[in-house]
């Protein structure tokens, strides 16, 4: 019939709604101009007039938090939840405050409530991703990061988060792809440029790393991280003076960073400067827990007096050790085996630069950081065993375990990082690897899992409880085709 479905009747706001919208507009204007005090006054005026819609309360809570009124902001969000229990954004905003305050568990509960009300909210999914990143639960973080990107595939920050996750899972190529994807949608994303540069540096792609780090620096000229990473690029490309200038610049923006002082000490040593020891001492002062700076201090002191020491027939631990692997023994604790089986593991076939293939799983390289009493006891035992044998101080750099669940292979490899191979510093002469066999599987198969060494060739058939010690630059491999599990726990350490 004529007259139906024609012109829409224009909605006319009530005088009360006009007042509310005017106050909100004024509050938003003050907020954008940085006048938080006046913005708060406008929102308070809204509340006094009885306006309590969820978007108003959420905006007010955000302004309060920005102004440093955290407790009051929490009260506003909690009020919004009480009045509007089905508003997903109120839970989301309150979750953000608890996350920023370090209460990750409560933040997670709140964001999950938000998602139960709005399961397709990519903002909530990304926030939950951030919580799991902060908790270092990277597999869970990956799950939600991929979901967030499914709903908003062109979001630069979501791809950036996925890049961070992959880098922590040692999926280096996936990490690089994600950071580049982030830059595809926002080439001025500082974090993506910085972390892409850092990842390329880790993979020794120095020129490519420099390109992205310079972009990051142009976006944030006071970025100590950019200068720090550029200093490492210059160090590894033997531009020692340039490296020192970058590291000193980094220190000017971050004055008490143990890592910067460590690398500054290294490059000053390369530049034959006496200040090297002072920088290393400062690094140790800032981080008194035994770390690689203690090793560097001993090495630099020895290298600086090498002429006198050589006259006394001084030899490095590497030179004393010789070419034969050393076999020691420690009884296997069944509780340790059970604990390791319960640990989170990754499929080693999916990890970039992994030397494993077949049915291989394992931990990351920070096993002894788990604060497990049994692992702490083992750590101390291994330090005592290696220290007594080598007659030196010991610093464990890496700790990890591996399980071959039946047939598997470990290809020929060594355990040296880029820093170990710097000429003149010669860290490799102080670095050793240890393999502790907890389960050796089947020894009556055609390939029972010999630990095979090269340059010169040698091989050892492990037995449970066997400890094999060898220099970290010694190439080695394993081939095993048994049916039973084979479990090892390994460390890379420095003797000094």
C-alpha positions as CSV (number, residue, x, y, z in Angstrom):
1,X,0.0,0.0,0.0
2,X,1.1,3.5,-0.7
3,X,2.5,5.2,2.3
4,X,4.4,2.1,3.7
5,X,8.1,1.6,3.2
6,X,8.6,5.1,2.0
7,X,10.6,7.8,3.8
8,X,12.1,6.9,7.1
9,X,11.0,9.0,10.0
10,X,14.1,10.9,11.3
11,X,14.9,10.2,14.9
12,X,14.8,13.3,17.0
13,X,16.9,13.1,20.2
14,X,15.3,14.1,23.4
15,X,16.6,17.2,25.3
16,X,18.2,14.9,27.8
17,X,20.1,13.0,25.1
18,X,21.3,16.3,23.6
19,X,22.8,17.3,26.9
20,X,24.5,13.9,27.3
21,X,26.0,13.9,23.7
22,X,27.2,17.5,24.2
23,X,29.0,16.6,27.5
24,X,30.5,13.4,25.9
25,X,31.7,15.5,22.9
26,X,33.3,18.0,25.2
27,X,34.9,15.2,27.3
28,X,36.4,13.6,24.1
29,X,37.7,17.0,22.9
30,X,39.5,17.6,26.2
31,X,40.9,14.1,26.2
32,X,42.3,14.4,22.6
33,X,43.9,17.8,23.6
34,X,45.5,16.2,26.7
35,X,43.3,18.1,29.2
36,X,42.4,15.0,31.3
37,X,41.2,17.0,34.3
38,X,38.5,18.8,32.2
39,X,37.6,15.6,30.5
40,X,37.0,13.9,33.9
41,X,34.9,16.9,34.9
42,X,32.6,16.4,31.9
43,X,32.2,12.7,32.6
44,X,31.5,13.3,36.3
45,X,28.8,15.8,35.2
46,X,27.3,13.0,33.0
47,X,27.2,10.7,36.0
48,X,25.6,13.3,38.2
49,X,22.9,13.7,35.6
50,X,22.2,10.0,35.8
51,X,23.8,9.0,32.5
52,X,25.2,5.4,32.8
53,X,25.2,3.8,29.4
54,X,28.1,1.3,28.9
55,X,30.0,3.3,26.2
56,X,30.1,6.4,28.4
57,X,31.3,4.4,31.5
58,X,33.9,2.6,29.4
59,X,35.3,5.9,28.0
60,X,35.3,7.5,31.4
61,X,37.2,4.5,32.9
62,X,39.8,4.8,30.1
63,X,40.3,8.5,30.8
64,X,40.6,7.9,34.6
65,X,43.3,5.2,34.0
66,X,45.2,7.5,31.6
67,X,45.1,10.2,34.3
68,X,46.6,7.8,36.9
69,X,43.4,7.2,38.9
70,X,43.7,3.4,38.6
71,X,41.5,2.5,41.6
72,X,38.7,4.8,40.5
73,X,38.9,3.5,36.9
74,X,38.5,-0.1,38.2
75,X,35.4,1.1,40.2
76,X,33.9,2.6,37.1
77,X,34.4,-0.6,35.0
78,X,33.0,-2.7,37.9
79,X,30.0,-0.4,38.1
80,X,29.5,-0.7,34.3
81,X,29.6,-4.6,34.6
82,X,27.1,-4.5,37.5
83,X,24.7,-2.3,35.5
84,X,25.3,-3.8,32.1
85,X,26.5,-7.5,32.7
86,X,26.1,-8.3,29.0
87,X,28.4,-5.6,27.8
88,X,31.6,-7.3,26.6
89,X,33.7,-4.1,26.4
90,X,33.4,-3.5,30.1
91,X,35.1,-6.8,30.9
92,X,37.6,-6.2,28.2
93,X,38.6,-2.8,29.5
94,X,38.8,-4.0,33.1
95,X,40.9,-6.9,32.0
96,X,43.4,-4.5,30.4
97,X,43.9,-2.7,33.7
98,X,44.6,-5.9,35.6
99,X,47.0,-7.0,32.9
100,X,48.9,-3.7,33.1
101,X,49.0,-4.1,36.9
102,X,50.5,-7.6,36.6
103,X,47.5,-9.7,37.7
104,X,47.5,-11.9,34.6
105,X,45.2,-14.6,36.0
106,X,42.3,-12.2,36.8
107,X,42.9,-10.4,33.6
108,X,42.6,-13.7,31.7
109,X,39.3,-14.5,33.6
110,X,37.8,-11.2,32.6
111,X,38.8,-11.4,28.9
112,X,37.4,-14.9,28.7
113,X,34.1,-13.5,30.0
114,X,34.2,-10.8,27.4
115,X,34.8,-13.5,24.7
116,X,31.9,-15.5,26.0
117,X,29.7,-12.5,25.2
118,X,31.3,-11.7,21.9
119,X,33.3,-14.7,20.6
120,X,34.3,-12.9,17.4
121,X,35.9,-9.9,19.0
122,X,39.4,-9.7,17.4
123,X,40.3,-7.1,20.0
124,X,39.6,-9.4,22.9
125,X,41.3,-12.3,21.1
126,X,44.4,-10.2,20.6
127,X,44.3,-9.1,24.3
128,X,44.1,-12.7,25.4
129,X,47.1,-13.4,23.1
130,X,49.0,-10.6,25.0
131,X,48.2,-12.2,28.3
132,X,49.6,-15.6,27.2
133,X,52.7,-13.9,25.8
134,X,53.3,-12.2,29.2
135,X,52.8,-15.6,30.8
136,X,55.3,-17.2,28.4
137,X,52.6,-19.7,27.3
138,X,53.4,-19.3,23.7
139,X,51.5,-22.2,22.2
140,X,48.3,-20.9,23.7
141,X,49.2,-17.4,22.6
142,X,49.7,-18.7,19.0
143,X,46.2,-20.2,19.1
144,X,44.5,-16.9,19.9
145,X,46.8,-14.8,17.7
146,X,45.8,-16.9,14.7
147,X,42.1,-16.5,15.6
148,X,42.5,-12.7,15.9
149,X,44.1,-12.6,12.5
150,X,41.3,-14.7,11.1
151,X,38.8,-12.0,12.0
152,X,41.1,-9.1,11.1
153,X,43.8,-10.3,8.7
154,X,45.1,-6.9,7.8
155,X,45.9,-5.8,11.4
156,X,49.6,-5.0,11.6
157,X,49.8,-5.4,15.4
158,X,48.2,-8.8,15.3
159,X,50.8,-10.0,12.8
160,X,53.5,-8.4,15.0
161,X,52.3,-10.4,18.1
162,X,52.4,-13.6,16.0
163,X,55.9,-12.8,15.1
164,X,56.9,-12.5,18.7
165,X,55.3,-15.8,19.5
166,X,57.0,-17.6,16.7
167,X,60.4,-16.2,17.7
168,X,59.9,-17.5,21.2
169,X,59.0,-20.9,19.8
170,X,62.2,-20.9,17.7
171,X,60.1,-20.9,14.5
172,X,62.4,-18.3,13.0
173,X,61.2,-18.3,9.4
174,X,57.5,-18.1,10.5
175,X,58.6,-15.2,12.8
176,X,60.2,-13.3,9.9
177,X,57.2,-13.9,7.7
178,X,54.9,-12.5,10.4
179,X,57.0,-9.4,11.0
180,X,57.1,-8.7,7.3
181,X,53.4,-9.2,7.1
182,X,53.0,-6.7,9.9
183,X,55.1,-4.2,7.8
184,X,53.0,-4.9,4.7
185,X,50.0,-3.3,6.5
186,X,52.0,-0.7,8.4
187,X,55.6,-0.1,7.3
188,X,56.0,2.3,10.1
189,X,55.4,-0.3,12.8
190,X,58.4,0.3,15.1
191,X,58.1,-3.0,17.0
192,X,57.9,-5.0,13.8
193,X,61.0,-3.3,12.3
194,X,63.0,-3.7,15.5
195,X,62.1,-7.4,16.1
196,X,62.6,-8.3,12.5
197,X,66.0,-6.8,12.6
198,X,66.8,-8.6,15.9
199,X,65.6,-11.9,14.4
200,X,67.7,-11.5,11.3
201,X,70.7,-10.6,13.5
202,X,70.1,-13.9,15.4
203,X,70.3,-15.7,12.1
204,X,73.5,-13.9,11.2
205,X,71.9,-12.1,8.3
206,X,73.7,-8.9,9.3
207,X,73.1,-6.6,6.3
208,X,69.4,-7.4,6.1
209,X,69.2,-6.9,9.9
210,X,70.9,-3.5,9.7
211,X,68.3,-2.3,7.2
212,X,65.3,-2.9,9.5
213,X,67.1,-1.7,12.6
214,X,67.9,1.6,10.9
215,X,64.2,2.0,10.0
216,X,63.3,1.3,13.6
217,X,65.8,3.9,14.8
218,X,64.4,6.5,12.4
219,X,60.9,5.8,13.8
220,X,62.1,6.1,17.4
221,X,65.4,8.0,17.6
222,X,65.8,7.4,21.3
223,X,65.5,3.6,21.0
224,X,68.2,2.0,23.0
225,X,67.1,-1.3,21.6
226,X,67.9,-0.2,18.0
227,X,71.3,1.1,18.9
228,X,72.0,-2.0,21.0
229,X,71.2,-4.4,18.1
230,X,73.0,-2.2,15.6
231,X,76.0,-2.4,17.9
232,X,75.9,-6.2,17.7
233,X,75.6,-6.1,13.9
234,X,78.7,-3.9,13.7
235,X,80.5,-6.2,16.1
236,X,79.9,-9.3,14.1
237,X,80.8,-7.6,10.8
238,X,84.1,-6.5,12.5
239,X,83.3,-2.8,12.5
240,X,84.5,-2.5,16.1
241,X,84.7,1.3,16.4
242,X,81.2,1.7,14.9
243,X,80.0,-1.0,17.3
244,X,81.4,0.8,20.3
245,X,79.7,4.1,19.2
246,X,76.3,2.4,18.8
247,X,76.6,0.7,22.2
248,X,77.7,3.9,24.0
249,X,74.7,5.7,22.4
250,X,72.4,2.8,23.6
251,X,73.8,3.4,27.2
252,X,73.0,7.1,27.0
253,X,69.3,6.1,26.8
254,X,69.4,3.1,29.1
255,X,72.2,3.6,31.6
256,X,71.9,0.5,33.8
257,X,71.6,-2.4,31.3
258,X,73.8,-5.4,32.0
259,X,73.6,-6.7,28.4
260,X,74.8,-3.4,26.9
261,X,77.8,-3.3,29.2
262,X,78.6,-6.9,28.4
263,X,78.7,-6.2,24.7
264,X,80.5,-2.9,25.2
265,X,83.2,-4.8,27.1
266,X,83.6,-7.3,24.3
267,X,83.9,-4.6,21.6
268,X,86.3,-2.6,23.8
269,X,88.4,-5.7,24.1
270,X,88.4,-6.1,20.3
271,X,89.5,-2.4,20.1
272,X,92.3,-3.2,22.6
273,X,91.0,-0.7,25.1
274,X,91.7,-1.0,28.8
275,X,88.1,0.0,29.6
276,X,86.9,-3.4,28.6
277,X,87.3,-4.8,32.1
278,X,85.5,-1.8,33.6
279,X,82.5,-2.4,31.3
280,X,82.4,-6.1,32.1
281,X,82.7,-5.4,35.9
282,X,79.7,-3.0,35.5
283,X,77.8,-5.7,33.7
284,X,78.5,-8.1,36.7
285,X,77.6,-5.4,39.2
286,X,74.2,-4.9,37.5
287,X,73.5,-8.7,37.4
288,X,75.4,-10.3,40.3
289,X,74.0,-13.8,39.6
290,X,76.7,-15.8,37.8
291,X,76.4,-15.3,34.1
292,X,78.6,-15.2,30.9
293,X,80.1,-11.8,32.0
294,X,82.0,-13.7,34.7
295,X,83.4,-15.9,31.9
296,X,84.3,-12.9,29.8
297,X,86.1,-11.2,32.6
298,X,88.3,-14.2,33.2
299,X,89.0,-14.6,29.5
300,X,89.8,-10.9,28.9
301,X,92.1,-10.9,31.9
302,X,93.9,-14.0,30.6
303,X,94.1,-12.7,27.0
304,X,95.5,-9.4,28.2
305,X,98.3,-11.2,30.0
306,X,98.7,-14.0,27.4
307,X,102.4,-13.3,26.6
308,X,103.4,-13.8,30.3
309,X,101.1,-16.8,30.7
310,X,102.4,-18.5,27.6
311,X,105.8,-18.2,29.0
312,X,104.5,-20.3,31.9
313,X,103.0,-22.9,29.5
314,X,99.5,-21.6,30.0
315,X,96.8,-23.6,28.2
316,X,93.1,-23.0,27.8
317,X,90.6,-25.7,29.1
318,X,90.1,-26.6,25.4
319,X,93.7,-27.3,24.9
320,X,94.0,-29.3,28.1
321,X,90.9,-31.4,27.3
322,X,92.3,-33.0,24.2
323,X,90.4,-34.8,21.4
324,X,88.8,-37.7,23.2
325,X,85.3,-37.4,24.7
326,X,85.3,-38.0,28.5
327,X,82.9,-40.5,29.9
328,X,81.6,-40.1,33.5
329,X,78.7,-41.6,35.3
330,X,75.7,-40.6,37.5
331,X,72.9,-42.9,38.6
332,X,69.5,-42.1,37.0
333,X,66.8,-40.8,39.3
334,X,63.4,-42.2,38.2
335,X,61.7,-39.2,39.6
336,X,63.7,-37.0,37.2
337,X,62.5,-39.1,34.2
338,X,58.9,-38.8,35.4
339,X,59.2,-35.0,35.8
340,X,60.6,-34.6,32.3
341,X,57.9,-36.7,30.7
342,X,55.4,-34.2,32.3
343,X,57.1,-31.1,31.0
344,X,55.8,-29.1,28.0
345,X,57.6,-30.1,24.8
346,X,57.7,-29.2,21.2
347,X,57.9,-31.3,18.1
348,X,61.6,-30.7,17.1
349,X,60.8,-31.2,13.4
350,X,58.8,-28.0,13.4
351,X,61.7,-25.9,14.9
352,X,64.0,-24.0,12.6
353,X,67.6,-24.9,12.8
354,X,66.7,-28.1,14.7
355,X,69.1,-30.9,14.1
356,X,66.5,-33.5,14.9
357,X,64.3,-35.5,12.6
358,X,61.9,-38.4,13.2
359,X,59.8,-38.9,16.4
360,X,61.7,-36.2,18.3
361,X,60.3,-33.9,21.0
362,X,62.1,-31.7,23.6
363,X,62.2,-28.6,25.8
364,X,63.5,-25.1,25.1
365,X,67.1,-24.2,26.2
366,X,66.0,-22.8,29.6
367,X,65.2,-26.1,31.4
368,X,67.0,-25.2,34.6
369,X,65.1,-21.9,34.9
370,X,61.9,-23.8,35.9
371,X,62.6,-23.6,39.6
372,X,61.9,-27.3,40.0
373,X,63.7,-28.7,43.2
374,X,64.7,-31.9,41.4
375,X,66.1,-30.0,38.4
376,X,67.9,-27.6,40.8
377,X,69.5,-30.5,42.6
378,X,70.6,-32.0,39.2
379,X,72.0,-28.7,38.1
380,X,74.2,-28.4,41.2
381,X,75.3,-32.0,40.7
382,X,76.4,-31.4,37.1
383,X,78.2,-28.2,38.1
384,X,80.1,-30.1,40.8
385,X,80.9,-33.0,38.4
386,X,82.2,-30.7,35.6
387,X,83.9,-28.3,37.9
388,X,85.8,-31.2,39.6
389,X,86.8,-32.8,36.4
390,X,87.9,-29.5,34.7
391,X,89.3,-28.0,37.9
392,X,87.6,-24.7,37.1
393,X,84.5,-22.5,37.7
394,X,81.5,-23.5,35.6
395,X,78.7,-21.4,34.0
396,X,75.8,-23.2,32.4
397,X,74.5,-21.3,29.3
398,X,71.9,-23.8,28.0
399,X,70.0,-26.6,29.6
400,X,67.5,-28.8,27.7
401,X,66.2,-32.4,27.3
402,X,65.3,-34.4,24.2
403,X,63.3,-37.6,23.7
404,X,63.4,-39.8,20.6
405,X,60.1,-41.6,20.7
406,X,61.3,-44.5,18.6
407,X,63.2,-44.0,15.4
408,X,65.0,-40.7,15.0
409,X,68.1,-38.9,13.8
410,X,70.3,-36.1,15.0
411,X,72.2,-34.7,12.1
412,X,75.9,-33.6,12.3
413,X,76.1,-30.3,14.3
414,X,78.1,-28.3,16.9
415,X,77.0,-26.2,19.9
416,X,78.6,-22.8,19.1
417,X,76.8,-19.4,18.8
418,X,78.1,-16.5,16.8
419,X,79.6,-14.8,19.9
420,X,81.6,-18.0,20.6
421,X,83.3,-17.7,17.2
422,X,84.5,-14.1,17.5
423,X,88.2,-14.1,16.6
424,X,90.6,-12.8,19.4
425,X,87.9,-13.4,22.0
426,X,87.9,-17.2,21.3
427,X,85.1,-18.1,23.6
428,X,84.9,-21.5,21.9
429,X,88.1,-22.5,23.7
430,X,86.2,-22.4,27.0
431,X,82.9,-23.9,25.9
432,X,81.9,-27.6,26.5
433,X,78.8,-29.7,26.0
434,X,77.5,-32.5,28.3
435,X,75.0,-35.2,27.5
436,X,73.5,-37.2,30.4
437,X,71.7,-40.4,29.2
438,X,68.5,-41.1,31.2
439,X,67.1,-43.7,28.9
440,X,69.0,-45.2,25.9
441,X,66.2,-47.3,24.4
442,X,67.0,-50.5,22.4
443,X,70.6,-51.5,22.0
444,X,69.9,-54.7,20.0
445,X,68.7,-52.9,16.8
446,X,70.7,-52.1,13.7
447,X,71.2,-48.5,14.7
448,X,71.3,-48.5,18.6
449,X,72.2,-44.7,18.8
450,X,75.9,-44.3,18.8
451,X,77.0,-40.8,19.7
452,X,79.3,-40.3,16.7
453,X,82.1,-37.7,16.7
454,X,84.0,-36.2,13.8
455,X,87.3,-34.4,13.3
456,X,88.7,-36.9,14.5
457,X,86.2,-39.7,14.2
458,X,85.1,-41.6,17.3
459,X,81.9,-43.1,18.6
460,X,80.3,-44.1,22.0
461,X,77.4,-46.4,22.6
462,X,75.6,-44.8,25.6
463,X,74.2,-46.6,28.6
464,X,71.7,-45.3,31.2
465,X,73.5,-43.0,33.7
466,X,76.4,-42.3,31.3
467,X,77.7,-38.7,31.0
468,X,79.6,-37.7,27.9
469,X,81.7,-34.5,28.0
470,X,83.2,-32.9,24.9
471,X,84.2,-29.5,23.5
472,X,81.2,-27.6,22.0
473,X,83.0,-27.2,18.6
474,X,83.3,-30.9,18.1
475,X,80.8,-32.1,15.3
476,X,78.6,-35.0,16.4
477,X,75.5,-36.9,15.3
478,X,73.2,-39.7,16.3
479,X,71.2,-42.4,14.4
480,X,68.7,-44.5,16.3
481,X,66.1,-46.9,14.9
482,X,64.9,-48.7,18.1
483,X,61.3,-48.8,19.2
484,X,61.7,-47.7,22.9
485,X,62.1,-44.1,24.0
486,X,65.6,-42.6,24.3
487,X,65.9,-39.6,26.7
488,X,68.8,-37.3,27.2
489,X,69.4,-34.2,29.3
490,X,72.1,-31.9,28.0
491,X,73.9,-28.7,28.9
492,X,76.3,-26.3,27.2
493,X,78.6,-24.6,29.6
494,X,81.7,-22.5,30.0
495,X,84.8,-23.6,32.0
496,X,86.8,-20.7,33.3
